[in-house]
Amino acid sequence: MTATVTTPAGRRGLNKKAVLPWLFLAPGLLLALVFKFVPMGKGIWLSFFKVRPFLGDQWVGLDNYTRVLSDQRFQDAIGHTLVLGIGISLGAILVGFLLALILEGQARSLKFVRTAVFLPVVTATAVVGELWRLMYYPTGDGLINTGLGFLGIGPVPFLDNPDTALWSTMVMGIWMAAPYNMVIILAGLAGVDRSLYEAAAMDGVSLWQRLRHITLPAIRPALGIVLTLAAIRGLRVFTEVYVLTGGGPAGSTEVWMTRAYTLGFTRNDIGGASAASVVLLCVTLLLTVTVNYFRKRGDVR
């Protein structure tokens, strides 16, 4: 006589509940696997080879990494990336914080203004870059130079001068990233206890003291998220530079990603471009882990 084992109905229901989310996630995971993780693994693999189409790849070990990191133009690009990334990150956080303070509230008109302010985030970077390139037109007919003309300044060759091109790109980057930070900071401001502001106003506390002792501690988690995302975006800046200047003039705005793009698609150095991308991946992971560590450490305190 054989014994039959019956599965409880609750366990069958639990199994279904465990499998159902994965069914919904499966299309997205499949797309990520095919278009992200597989190419990422292929790029890591090619970084150890001298890629020779139709002739067979030649194993070179770490030579691609040594050659890329010792390249003077790549070293200059790293410096430009750090300046541009830090400037855009800090500037976007500051401007986003100020916008959040100005646009905080429940009035219906503020919803329309927030939507208008958020438009740069949802607009294609290439389109935004082309608009700013037109506004930076170096003659007196350019939009910004026309305004400077009324002040008796200019015309300024924003993108044609190696001394101003990087800073002009930074301004556009701040303009694009600040509204995204604004939304996250607004979410943090929504959780601030209003009674604290009322008590501080009755005690005659100044605006700066309210910001320092009430607002900033309350939105510290939101600022931590903004800082982490800004650190990642800062190192991966590409489209803004590529559309505005293409890395020029005279390489004054060339950054990490544009240098890797040049190696891969202009000089056909696939191995060197892959090595540069892998180095960027490692630095990004290290920076993300470091920022998260200090953020969690600050939250514990």
Backbone as CSV, one residue per row, in Angstrom:
resi,resn,N_x,N_y,N_z,CA_x,CA_y,CA_z,C_x,C_y,C_z
1,MET,0.846,-1.188,0.000,0.000,0.000,0.000,0.882,1.237,0.000
2,THR,0.701,2.089,-0.970,1.532,3.288,-1.085,0.829,4.468,-0.450
3,ALA,1.647,5.272,0.230,1.108,6.471,0.886,1.225,7.656,-0.057
4,THR,0.214,8.434,-0.102,0.213,9.632,-0.943,0.416,10.853,-0.055
5,VAL,1.269,11.718,-0.528,1.562,12.939,0.220,0.818,14.083,-0.447
6,THR,0.025,14.735,0.300,-0.763,15.856,-0.216,-0.118,17.160,0.218
7,THR,-0.091,18.074,-0.710,0.468,19.404,-0.414,-0.632,20.282,0.146
8,PRO,-0.414,20.883,1.297,-1.433,21.766,1.852,-1.785,22.882,0.881
9,ALA,-3.047,23.276,0.935,-3.507,24.330,0.026,-2.763,25.630,0.266
10,GLY,-2.441,25.888,1.547,-1.719,27.120,1.853,-0.355,27.152,1.227
11,ARG,0.330,25.973,1.174,1.663,25.936,0.581,1.589,26.132,-0.926
12,ARG,0.539,25.537,-1.566,0.384,25.759,-2.998,0.153,27.228,-3.300
13,GLY,-0.668,27.875,-2.460,-0.899,29.301,-2.653,0.359,30.112,-2.441
14,LEU,1.179,29.686,-1.465,2.434,30.401,-1.205,3.378,30.285,-2.378
15,ASN,3.435,29.094,-2.989,4.301,28.902,-4.145,3.868,29.782,-5.311
16,LYS,2.555,29.872,-5.509,2.056,30.722,-6.579,2.408,32.180,-6.322
17,LYS,2.283,32.595,-5.076,2.618,33.978,-4.751,4.108,34.250,-4.929
18,ALA,4.926,33.232,-4.705,6.373,33.414,-4.870,6.774,33.452,-6.340
19,VAL,6.051,32.723,-7.179,6.409,32.640,-8.598,5.833,33.804,-9.389
20,LEU,4.658,34.301,-9.007,3.975,35.323,-9.796,4.813,36.591,-9.994
21,PRO,5.454,37.121,-8.962,6.276,38.328,-9.208,7.390,38.103,-10.219
22,TRP,7.989,36.916,-10.201,9.065,36.626,-11.140,8.563,36.548,-12.572
23,LEU,7.298,36.135,-12.742,6.730,36.116,-14.079,6.600,37.530,-14.638
24,PHE,6.213,38.477,-13.782,6.120,39.866,-14.228,7.502,40.469,-14.460
25,LEU,8.480,40.048,-13.670,9.832,40.581,-13.810,10.607,39.948,-14.962
26,ALA,10.169,38.791,-15.422,10.924,38.036,-16.414,11.219,38.832,-17.689
27,PRO,10.234,39.542,-18.297,10.572,40.307,-19.528,11.659,41.349,-19.297
28,GLY,11.539,42.092,-18.194,12.550,43.102,-17.901,13.912,42.491,-17.615
29,LEU,13.926,41.379,-16.871,15.195,40.713,-16.584,15.828,40.155,-17.853
30,LEU,14.996,39.639,-18.747,15.521,39.109,-20.014,16.142,40.219,-20.857
31,LEU,15.457,41.352,-20.932,16.001,42.485,-21.686,17.304,42.985,-21.068
32,ALA,17.335,43.061,-19.728,18.554,43.507,-19.052,19.697,42.529,-19.296
33,LEU,19.386,41.235,-19.314,20.413,40.229,-19.546,20.994,40.342,-20.955
34,VAL,20.108,40.507,-21.944,20.549,40.506,-23.343,21.244,41.808,-23.712
35,PHE,20.695,42.933,-23.255,21.190,44.224,-23.723,22.103,44.931,-22.714
36,LYS,22.273,44.369,-21.512,23.120,45.036,-20.525,24.203,44.120,-19.989
37,PHE,23.809,43.024,-19.356,24.791,42.201,-18.653,25.654,41.377,-19.606
38,VAL,25.055,40.833,-20.671,25.858,40.101,-21.651,26.855,41.022,-22.353
39,PRO,26.438,42.209,-22.854,27.434,43.127,-23.421,28.477,43.583,-22.404
40,MET,28.063,43.742,-21.136,29.028,44.121,-20.107,30.091,43.045,-19.940
41,GLY,29.650,41.795,-19.865,30.609,40.698,-19.760,31.499,40.596,-20.989
42,LYS,30.924,40.830,-22.178,31.711,40.802,-23.415,32.753,41.917,-23.419
43,GLY,32.368,43.085,-22.900,33.309,44.191,-22.838,34.471,43.904,-21.903
44,ILE,34.183,43.290,-20.748,35.255,42.905,-19.828,36.182,41.892,-20.495
45,TRP,35.605,40.956,-21.236,36.405,39.937,-21.921,37.297,40.578,-22.994
46,LEU,36.751,41.506,-23.786,37.524,42.127,-24.867,38.615,43.049,-24.346
47,SER,38.484,43.502,-23.092,39.498,44.413,-22.555,40.855,43.736,-22.387
48,PHE,40.893,42.411,-22.459,42.157,41.674,-22.342,42.698,41.239,-23.710
49,PHE,42.097,41.739,-24.788,42.497,41.317,-26.128,42.800,42.528,-27.009
50,LYS,43.629,42.291,-27.995,43.759,43.225,-29.104,42.784,42.764,-30.175
51,VAL,41.707,43.508,-30.309,40.617,43.082,-31.178,41.006,43.346,-32.626
52,ARG,40.986,42.284,-33.417,41.319,42.364,-34.840,40.203,41.701,-35.638
53,PRO,39.254,42.489,-36.133,38.148,41.902,-36.889,38.640,41.091,-38.087
54,PHE,38.073,39.919,-38.269,38.356,38.994,-39.368,39.744,38.346,-39.290
55,LEU,40.584,38.782,-38.328,41.908,38.194,-38.190,42.058,37.382,-36.913
56,GLY,41.114,37.520,-36.006,41.191,36.818,-34.739,41.752,37.721,-33.645
57,ASP,41.140,37.668,-32.490,41.587,38.503,-31.376,42.865,37.928,-30.769
58,GLN,43.746,38.837,-30.347,45.033,38.449,-29.777,45.070,38.807,-28.297
59,TRP,45.382,37.804,-27.449,45.433,38.019,-25.999,46.612,38.939,-25.651
60,VAL,46.316,40.025,-24.899,47.377,40.954,-24.488,47.388,41.166,-22.980
61,GLY,46.501,40.502,-22.263,46.492,40.631,-20.811,46.096,42.022,-20.356
62,LEU,46.934,42.625,-19.511,46.652,43.943,-18.951,47.273,45.074,-19.768
63,ASP,47.764,44.776,-20.953,48.415,45.811,-21.758,47.457,46.939,-22.126
64,ASN,46.200,46.593,-22.395,45.224,47.636,-22.724,45.036,48.593,-21.558
65,TYR,44.956,48.057,-20.347,44.793,48.907,-19.172,46.020,49.791,-18.958
66,THR,47.205,49.218,-19.101,48.434,49.993,-18.931,48.529,51.101,-19.973
67,ARG,48.194,50.763,-21.212,48.290,51.742,-22.292,47.283,52.866,-22.125
68,VAL,46.069,52.512,-21.716,45.032,53.531,-21.555,45.345,54.454,-20.388
69,LEU,45.711,53.879,-19.250,45.959,54.692,-18.064,47.215,55.543,-18.192
70,SER,48.158,55.150,-19.043,49.371,55.942,-19.239,49.227,56.953,-20.371
71,ASP,48.114,56.943,-21.055,47.865,57.882,-22.149,47.630,59.282,-21.586
72,GLN,48.373,60.281,-22.067,48.261,61.637,-21.536,46.882,62.221,-21.787
73,ARG,46.310,61.973,-22.955,44.976,62.498,-23.255,43.922,61.858,-22.357
74,PHE,44.119,60.585,-22.034,43.177,59.939,-21.116,43.324,60.511,-19.709
75,GLN,44.536,60.799,-19.280,44.744,61.411,-17.969,44.121,62.804,-17.907
76,ASP,44.258,63.571,-18.995,43.597,64.881,-19.043,42.079,64.725,-18.996
77,ALA,41.572,63.696,-19.678,40.130,63.453,-19.675,39.634,63.102,-18.276
78,ILE,40.437,62.368,-17.510,40.051,62.050,-16.132,39.938,63.328,-15.311
79,GLY,40.905,64.242,-15.478,40.835,65.509,-14.759,39.603,66.309,-15.138
80,HIS,39.277,66.381,-16.433,38.079,67.096,-16.872,36.820,66.443,-16.320
81,THR,36.817,65.104,-16.261,35.653,64.390,-15.735,35.431,64.727,-14.268
82,LEU,36.502,64.769,-13.485,36.379,65.090,-12.064,35.876,66.515,-11.871
83,VAL,36.443,67.462,-12.606,36.008,68.858,-12.474,34.544,68.997,-12.876
84,LEU,34.200,68.408,-14.014,32.834,68.525,-14.510,31.857,67.779,-13.604
85,GLY,32.235,66.572,-13.159,31.341,65.789,-12.311,31.104,66.445,-10.963
86,ILE,32.166,66.922,-10.315,32.014,67.571,-9.011,31.234,68.867,-9.141
87,GLY,31.546,69.648,-10.181,30.838,70.910,-10.367,29.355,70.712,-10.630
88,ILE,29.022,69.778,-11.530,27.612,69.522,-11.830,26.896,68.961,-10.608
89,SER,27.538,68.038,-9.885,26.887,67.407,-8.731,26.579,68.423,-7.642
90,LEU,27.583,69.192,-7.239,27.378,70.167,-6.173,26.439,71.285,-6.614
91,GLY,26.634,71.765,-7.847,25.764,72.828,-8.331,24.317,72.386,-8.455
92,ALA,24.100,71.159,-8.954,22.731,70.656,-9.116,22.069,70.409,-7.766
93,ILE,22.839,69.957,-6.771,22.271,69.757,-5.438,21.871,71.091,-4.820
94,LEU,22.734,72.092,-4.941,22.427,73.406,-4.373,21.231,74.048,-5.063
95,VAL,21.240,74.042,-6.405,20.121,74.644,-7.138,18.835,73.849,-6.911
96,GLY,18.931,72.513,-6.880,17.748,71.702,-6.610,17.174,71.950,-5.234
97,PHE,18.054,72.151,-4.241,17.593,72.460,-2.880,16.879,73.807,-2.840
98,LEU,17.432,74.815,-3.513,16.796,76.131,-3.546,15.452,76.071,-4.270
99,LEU,15.393,75.331,-5.382,14.118,75.179,-6.097,13.082,74.469,-5.235
100,ALA,13.506,73.463,-4.478,12.571,72.744,-3.611,12.024,73.664,-2.529
101,LEU,12.862,74.511,-1.962,12.391,75.450,-0.949,11.416,76.455,-1.546
102,ILE,11.686,76.903,-2.762,10.814,77.902,-3.396,9.479,77.300,-3.811
103,LEU,9.501,76.075,-4.322,8.294,75.465,-4.888,7.589,74.525,-3.921
104,GLU,7.977,74.528,-2.654,7.290,73.688,-1.675,5.932,74.298,-1.344
105,GLY,4.918,73.465,-1.240,3.586,73.938,-0.907,2.516,73.104,-1.583
106,GLN,1.250,73.436,-1.301,0.123,72.674,-1.828,-0.711,73.456,-2.838
107,ALA,-0.301,74.671,-3.189,-1.072,75.480,-4.134,-1.094,74.820,-5.509
108,ARG,-2.222,74.945,-6.203,-2.357,74.334,-7.529,-1.393,74.945,-8.532
109,SER,-1.158,76.242,-8.405,-0.238,76.888,-9.346,1.168,76.324,-9.226
110,LEU,1.555,75.869,-8.026,2.888,75.315,-7.851,3.051,74.005,-8.609
111,LYS,1.978,73.239,-8.751,2.060,71.987,-9.501,2.422,72.254,-10.954
112,PHE,1.824,73.298,-11.523,2.144,73.650,-12.907,3.588,74.107,-13.028
113,VAL,4.049,74.920,-12.070,5.424,75.424,-12.109,6.414,74.269,-11.944
114,ARG,6.111,73.321,-11.038,7.004,72.165,-10.860,7.125,71.361,-12.142
115,THR,5.994,71.184,-12.817,6.020,70.442,-14.077,6.889,71.151,-15.104
116,ALA,6.753,72.475,-15.186,7.559,73.240,-16.131,9.041,73.161,-15.786
117,VAL,9.346,73.229,-14.493,10.745,73.176,-14.065,11.340,71.800,-14.319
118,PHE,10.523,70.755,-14.246,10.999,69.378,-14.398,11.213,68.990,-15.857
119,LEU,10.777,69.804,-16.801,10.861,69.448,-18.222,12.275,69.115,-18.697
120,PRO,13.330,69.800,-18.248,14.666,69.425,-18.727,15.046,67.973,-18.444
121,VAL,14.470,67.372,-17.390,14.819,66.000,-17.029,14.243,65.011,-18.029
122,VAL,13.030,65.258,-18.499,12.358,64.318,-19.398,12.623,64.632,-20.872
123,THR,13.314,65.713,-21.147,13.673,66.053,-22.523,14.970,65.343,-22.890
124,ALA,15.051,64.866,-24.111,16.248,64.156,-24.569,17.476,65.045,-24.413
125,THR,18.553,64.455,-23.891,19.772,65.220,-23.646,20.327,65.815,-24.931
126,ALA,20.217,65.076,-26.025,20.704,65.587,-27.302,19.950,66.844,-27.724
127,VAL,18.633,66.868,-27.475,17.833,68.044,-27.822,18.229,69.229,-26.947
128,VAL,18.365,68.978,-25.647,18.764,70.042,-24.735,20.147,70.580,-25.111
129,GLY,21.071,69.667,-25.420,22.406,70.105,-25.808,22.397,70.961,-27.058
130,GLU,21.571,70.591,-28.036,21.496,71.380,-29.264,20.915,72.763,-28.990
131,LEU,19.913,72.862,-28.109,19.346,74.164,-27.754,20.381,75.047,-27.064
132,TRP,21.134,74.462,-26.137,22.157,75.240,-25.457,23.286,75.625,-26.399
133,ARG,23.588,74.786,-27.361,24.617,75.134,-28.330,24.203,76.352,-29.139
134,LEU,22.908,76.433,-29.465,22.404,77.606,-30.174,22.420,78.843,-29.275
135,MET,22.070,78.654,-27.996,22.093,79.799,-27.081,23.517,80.299,-26.837
136,TYR,24.496,79.385,-26.921,25.893,79.759,-26.727,26.532,80.279,-28.022
137,TYR,25.746,80.561,-29.034,26.303,80.994,-30.323,27.298,82.122,-30.093
138,PRO,28.518,82.015,-30.640,29.605,82.899,-30.217,29.527,84.339,-30.715
139,THR,28.634,84.636,-31.629,28.548,86.015,-32.136,27.518,86.800,-31.335
140,GLY,27.394,88.077,-31.646,26.441,88.925,-30.936,25.000,88.554,-31.183
141,ASP,24.728,87.697,-32.189,23.354,87.273,-32.475,22.888,86.146,-31.559
142,GLY,23.801,85.525,-30.815,23.413,84.451,-29.910,22.528,84.949,-28.793
143,LEU,21.666,84.063,-28.270,20.698,84.475,-27.255,21.397,85.018,-26.005
144,ILE,22.355,84.282,-25.471,23.030,84.731,-24.255,23.907,85.939,-24.537
145,ASN,24.592,85.950,-25.668,25.426,87.098,-26.001,24.599,88.348,-26.269
146,THR,23.373,88.168,-26.740,22.492,89.323,-26.912,22.173,89.953,-25.563
147,GLY,21.875,89.103,-24.566,21.630,89.629,-23.230,22.862,90.282,-22.629
148,LEU,24.039,89.675,-22.855,25.274,90.272,-22.342,25.586,91.582,-23.054
149,GLY,25.121,91.706,-24.319,25.366,92.943,-25.054,24.703,94.137,-24.411
150,PHE,23.514,93.918,-23.809,22.842,95.023,-23.125,23.628,95.499,-21.906
151,LEU,24.470,94.615,-21.370,25.302,94.974,-20.218,26.683,95.462,-20.640
152,GLY,26.884,95.551,-21.959,28.172,96.002,-22.448,29.252,94.945,-22.394
153,ILE,28.854,93.668,-22.373,29.802,92.554,-22.297,29.684,91.718,-23.569
154,GLY,30.814,91.203,-24.011,30.775,90.216,-25.082,31.067,90.798,-26.444
155,PRO,30.829,89.962,-27.458,30.338,88.574,-27.360,31.393,87.621,-26.814
156,VAL,30.916,86.616,-26.075,31.795,85.648,-25.429,31.769,84.342,-26.219
157,PRO,32.910,83.811,-26.624,32.948,82.507,-27.330,32.882,81.354,-26.341
158,PHE,31.706,81.086,-25.824,31.543,80.132,-24.728,32.157,78.773,-25.051
159,LEU,31.799,78.200,-26.201,32.221,76.844,-26.538,33.444,76.804,-27.447
160,ASP,33.891,77.941,-27.929,35.034,77.987,-28.837,36.327,78.369,-28.134
161,ASN,36.244,78.659,-26.856,37.429,79.051,-26.089,37.764,77.936,-25.099
162,PRO,38.993,77.387,-25.135,39.340,76.308,-24.193,39.210,76.708,-22.723
163,ASP,39.268,78.011,-22.424,39.173,78.459,-21.029,37.741,78.517,-20.522
164,THR,36.763,78.562,-21.420,35.364,78.702,-21.001,34.489,77.516,-21.403
165,ALA,34.974,76.660,-22.281,34.123,75.582,-22.804,33.682,74.623,-21.710
166,LEU,34.608,74.219,-20.824,34.263,73.252,-19.780,33.252,73.839,-18.803
167,TRP,33.423,75.119,-18.446,32.494,75.752,-17.506,31.132,75.967,-18.147
168,SER,31.103,76.261,-19.437,29.821,76.411,-20.132,29.064,75.092,-20.169
169,THR,29.792,73.994,-20.372,29.169,72.667,-20.330,28.644,72.361,-18.937
170,MET,29.378,72.786,-17.915,28.955,72.552,-16.539,27.636,73.258,-16.229
171,VAL,27.465,74.467,-16.750,26.218,75.214,-16.517,25.034,74.460,-17.086
172,MET,25.178,73.923,-18.309,24.088,73.160,-18.900,23.803,71.894,-18.098
173,GLY,24.860,71.228,-17.612,24.663,70.029,-16.805,23.911,70.317,-15.511
174,ILE,24.226,71.433,-14.871,23.509,71.817,-13.650,22.047,72.101,-13.963
175,TRP,21.797,72.781,-15.069,20.426,73.112,-15.455,19.603,71.847,-15.702
176,MET,20.236,70.799,-16.214,19.516,69.559,-16.500,19.301,68.706,-15.251
177,ALA,20.280,68.671,-14.343,20.215,67.760,-13.199,19.483,68.349,-12.003
178,ALA,19.441,69.666,-11.874,18.845,70.290,-10.690,17.367,69.934,-10.496
179,PRO,16.515,69.922,-11.547,15.105,69.578,-11.316,14.909,68.163,-10.793
180,TYR,15.751,67.229,-11.207,15.644,65.853,-10.696,15.931,65.830,-9.199
181,ASN,16.974,66.534,-8.777,17.275,66.620,-7.349,16.163,67.336,-6.594
182,MET,15.547,68.312,-7.242,14.459,69.057,-6.614,13.313,68.140,-6.208
183,VAL,12.946,67.204,-7.082,11.826,66.307,-6.805,12.130,65.432,-5.587
184,ILE,13.346,64.903,-5.514,13.713,64.048,-4.382,13.736,64.855,-3.086
185,ILE,14.268,66.062,-3.134,14.320,66.900,-1.934,12.921,67.336,-1.525
186,LEU,12.053,67.598,-2.503,10.660,67.923,-2.172,9.987,66.793,-1.406
187,ALA,10.275,65.548,-1.803,9.724,64.403,-1.074,10.234,64.379,0.361
188,GLY,11.500,64.757,0.562,12.025,64.827,1.913,11.411,65.951,2.714
189,LEU,11.165,67.087,2.083,10.561,68.231,2.782,9.127,67.942,3.194
190,ALA,8.445,67.070,2.438,7.061,66.742,2.789,6.959,66.042,4.135
191,GLY,8.050,65.413,4.589,8.011,64.707,5.863,8.460,65.527,7.051
192,VAL,8.772,66.812,6.849,9.217,67.661,7.951,8.008,68.074,8.791
193,ASP,8.130,67.953,10.089,7.053,68.320,11.010,6.883,69.832,11.017
194,ARG,5.698,70.332,10.588,5.457,71.767,10.500,5.409,72.433,11.869
195,SER,5.075,71.677,12.887,5.019,72.272,14.223,6.393,72.759,14.678
196,LEU,7.440,72.141,14.173,8.789,72.592,14.521,9.049,73.987,13.963
197,TYR,8.574,74.250,12.737,8.722,75.587,12.171,7.941,76.617,12.985
198,GLU,6.739,76.242,13.388,5.909,77.170,14.163,6.549,77.485,15.511
199,ALA,7.071,76.452,16.166,7.738,76.673,17.457,8.991,77.526,17.283
200,ALA,9.738,77.289,16.199,10.944,78.078,15.956,10.604,79.526,15.659
201,ALA,9.500,79.766,14.908,9.099,81.139,14.612,8.684,81.879,15.874
202,MET,7.993,81.188,16.791,7.585,81.821,18.049,8.794,82.155,18.916
203,ASP,9.858,81.371,18.805,11.066,81.622,19.598,12.000,82.621,18.933
204,GLY,11.623,83.129,17.769,12.440,84.124,17.094,13.673,83.563,16.413
205,VAL,13.614,82.299,16.018,14.750,81.674,15.355,14.868,82.211,13.927
206,SER,16.079,82.498,13.486,16.296,83.043,12.146,16.073,81.973,11.079
207,LEU,15.956,82.426,9.823,15.722,81.498,8.712,16.895,80.540,8.558
208,TRP,18.114,81.041,8.636,19.287,80.195,8.497,19.332,79.133,9.590
209,GLN,18.996,79.482,10.811,18.997,78.519,11.907,17.922,77.464,11.718
210,ARG,16.774,77.846,11.165,15.725,76.853,10.878,16.180,75.868,9.799
211,LEU,16.839,76.402,8.773,17.352,75.515,7.726,18.411,74.564,8.281
212,ARG,19.278,75.083,9.138,20.405,74.289,9.636,19.975,73.245,10.649
213,HIS,19.077,73.590,11.547,18.763,72.705,12.664,17.456,71.924,12.493
214,ILE,16.612,72.314,11.531,15.335,71.616,11.334,15.282,70.974,9.949
215,THR,15.470,71.787,8.914,15.276,71.290,7.550,16.353,70.293,7.132
216,LEU,17.605,70.676,7.256,18.689,69.814,6.787,18.737,68.463,7.509
217,PRO,18.606,68.406,8.858,18.587,67.075,9.492,17.401,66.222,9.048
218,ALA,16.254,66.863,8.774,15.065,66.101,8.401,15.180,65.507,6.999
219,ILE,15.869,66.195,6.096,15.963,65.703,4.711,17.302,65.022,4.455
220,ARG,18.015,64.623,5.500,19.320,63.974,5.310,19.211,62.696,4.481
221,PRO,18.193,61.829,4.681,18.088,60.645,3.808,17.911,61.010,2.334
222,ALA,17.096,62.030,2.056,16.903,62.454,0.663,18.199,63.008,0.080
223,LEU,18.940,63.769,0.861,20.213,64.303,0.385,21.215,63.182,0.130
224,GLY,21.161,62.127,0.944,22.042,60.982,0.726,21.768,60.302,-0.600
225,ILE,20.475,60.144,-0.932,20.105,59.543,-2.218,20.568,60.432,-3.368
226,VAL,20.333,61.739,-3.227,20.734,62.683,-4.272,22.241,62.649,-4.480
227,LEU,23.000,62.589,-3.388,24.457,62.581,-3.491,24.956,61.309,-4.175
228,THR,24.340,60.172,-3.852,24.740,58.910,-4.484,24.482,58.932,-5.984
229,LEU,23.291,59.374,-6.374,22.958,59.434,-7.800,23.828,60.456,-8.526
230,ALA,24.120,61.572,-7.863,24.951,62.606,-8.488,26.368,62.102,-8.716
231,ALA,26.889,61.327,-7.776,28.238,60.782,-7.935,28.322,59.843,-9.133
232,ILE,27.275,59.037,-9.328,27.262,58.112,-10.462,27.120,58.875,-11.774
233,ARG,26.202,59.839,-11.819,25.995,60.609,-13.052,27.220,61.431,-13.416
234,GLY,27.919,61.940,-12.396,29.064,62.793,-12.665,30.162,62.096,-13.432
235,LEU,30.406,60.828,-13.126,31.451,60.090,-13.825,31.015,59.629,-15.204
236,ARG,29.722,59.501,-15.427,29.221,58.960,-16.692,28.781,60.051,-17.669
237,VAL,29.161,61.278,-17.428,28.762,62.373,-18.309,29.318,62.123,-19.707
238,PHE,28.459,62.221,-20.702,28.887,61.962,-22.081,28.103,62.807,-23.089
239,THR,26.772,62.645,-23.084,25.968,63.252,-24.144,26.095,64.766,-24.149
240,GLU,26.116,65.381,-22.961,26.226,66.834,-22.892,27.485,67.317,-23.602
241,VAL,28.597,66.650,-23.295,29.875,67.042,-23.895,29.888,66.726,-25.383
242,TYR,29.397,65.558,-25.745,29.448,65.126,-27.148,28.628,66.049,-28.041
243,VAL,27.451,66.477,-27.566,26.593,67.331,-28.381,27.134,68.756,-28.425
244,LEU,27.586,69.279,-27.289,28.013,70.671,-27.237,29.346,70.896,-27.945
245,THR,30.352,70.094,-27.598,31.707,70.377,-28.068,32.375,69.194,-28.750
246,GLY,31.893,67.974,-28.538,32.570,66.801,-29.079,33.925,66.546,-28.449
247,GLY,34.174,67.169,-27.282,35.461,67.024,-26.616,36.408,68.187,-26.862
248,GLY,36.078,69.060,-27.789,36.921,70.215,-28.096,36.509,71.432,-27.291
249,PRO,37.117,72.573,-27.582,38.212,72.764,-28.537,39.553,72.338,-27.936
250,ALA,40.382,71.740,-28.754,41.730,71.295,-28.369,41.690,70.339,-27.183
251,GLY,40.630,69.511,-27.112,40.529,68.523,-26.043,40.248,69.095,-24.678
252,SER,39.812,70.359,-24.598,39.609,71.007,-23.297,38.379,70.495,-22.562
253,THR,37.454,69.834,-23.271,36.261,69.298,-22.624,36.165,67.779,-22.764
254,GLU,37.240,67.157,-23.204,37.206,65.708,-23.364,37.123,65.029,-22.000
255,VAL,36.161,64.141,-21.831,35.950,63.452,-20.563,36.153,61.951,-20.765
256,TRP,35.975,61.211,-19.690,36.248,59.784,-19.692,35.490,59.057,-20.805
257,MET,34.186,59.327,-20.865,33.344,58.607,-21.820,33.625,59.018,-23.260
258,THR,33.870,60.302,-23.510,34.162,60.713,-24.880,35.499,60.155,-25.350
259,ARG,36.457,60.016,-24.427,37.745,59.426,-24.787,37.568,57.950,-25.135
260,ALA,36.782,57.235,-24.338,36.515,55.829,-24.641,35.775,55.696,-25.973
261,TYR,34.852,56.596,-26.240,34.122,56.585,-27.513,35.078,56.810,-28.681
262,THR,36.011,57.754,-28.520,36.981,58.031,-29.577,37.866,56.818,-29.841
263,LEU,38.316,56.166,-28.769,39.155,54.983,-28.936,38.415,53.879,-29.684
264,GLY,37.146,53.674,-29.331,36.411,52.559,-29.909,35.892,52.803,-31.308
265,PHE,35.356,54.009,-31.577,34.647,54.232,-32.833,35.395,55.120,-33.810
266,THR,36.438,55.792,-33.370,37.241,56.606,-34.283,38.567,55.939,-34.612
267,ARG,39.243,55.445,-33.579,40.538,54.793,-33.779,40.411,53.276,-33.891
268,ASN,39.178,52.761,-33.762,38.920,51.321,-33.888,39.752,50.504,-32.903
269,ASP,39.993,51.074,-31.731,40.729,50.389,-30.668,39.708,49.835,-29.670
270,ILE,39.080,48.729,-30.045,38.015,48.156,-29.225,38.554,47.687,-27.876
271,GLY,39.742,47.100,-27.859,40.318,46.630,-26.602,40.601,47.767,-25.649
272,GLY,41.171,48.875,-26.157,41.439,50.023,-25.311,40.167,50.672,-24.803
273,ALA,39.151,50.787,-25.666,37.873,51.360,-25.249,37.208,50.485,-24.193
274,SER,37.295,49.171,-24.343,36.723,48.259,-23.351,37.447,48.393,-22.016
275,ALA,38.780,48.517,-22.069,39.543,48.688,-20.831,39.168,49.982,-20.133
276,ALA,39.022,51.067,-20.895,38.610,52.344,-20.303,37.227,52.234,-19.665
277,SER,36.321,51.512,-20.312,34.970,51.344,-19.766,34.981,50.494,-18.508
278,VAL,35.821,49.462,-18.459,35.906,48.614,-17.270,36.478,49.403,-16.091
279,VAL,37.483,50.236,-16.360,38.038,51.084,-15.296,36.960,52.018,-14.764
280,LEU,36.172,52.602,-15.656,35.080,53.474,-15.237,34.064,52.713,-14.397
281,LEU,33.740,51.478,-14.792,32.810,50.651,-14.026,33.332,50.410,-12.612
282,CYS,34.610,50.076,-12.499,35.198,49.802,-11.177,35.199,51.052,-10.306
283,VAL,35.560,52.184,-10.891,35.583,53.433,-10.127,34.176,53.823,-9.685
284,THR,33.199,53.622,-10.568,31.809,53.944,-10.217,31.315,53.074,-9.075
285,LEU,31.600,51.765,-9.136,31.199,50.870,-8.049,31.869,51.261,-6.738
286,LEU,33.162,51.566,-6.800,33.885,51.961,-5.592,33.323,53.244,-5.007
287,LEU,33.049,54.221,-5.869,32.503,55.490,-5.398,31.113,55.308,-4.816
288,THR,30.293,54.472,-5.444,28.937,54.231,-4.940,28.972,53.570,-3.567
289,VAL,29.822,52.558,-3.414,29.944,51.881,-2.121,30.444,52.846,-1.052
290,THR,31.405,53.701,-1.399,31.952,54.653,-0.435,30.899,55.662,0.004
291,VAL,30.160,56.213,-0.963,29.124,57.192,-0.629,28.040,56.559,0.228
292,ASN,27.624,55.331,-0.118,26.603,54.647,0.680,27.096,54.350,2.087
293,TYR,28.377,54.022,2.220,28.938,53.736,3.541,28.870,54.967,4.438
294,PHE,29.319,56.093,3.914,29.298,57.315,4.724,27.870,57.797,4.958
295,ARG,26.967,57.543,3.985,25.580,57.943,4.182,24.929,57.140,5.301
296,LYS,25.150,55.813,5.305,24.593,54.990,6.361,25.226,55.309,7.702
297,ARG,26.511,55.604,7.681,27.197,55.979,8.916,26.619,57.269,9.488
298,GLY,26.294,58.217,8.592,25.676,59.459,9.052,24.271,59.247,9.567
299,ASP,23.514,58.315,8.947,22.166,58.030,9.430,22.171,57.408,10.812
300,VAL,23.187,56.553,11.076,23.273,55.920,12.392,23.532,56.971,13.465
301,ARG,24.388,57.935,13.150,24.662,59.002,14.103,23.439,59.858,14.366
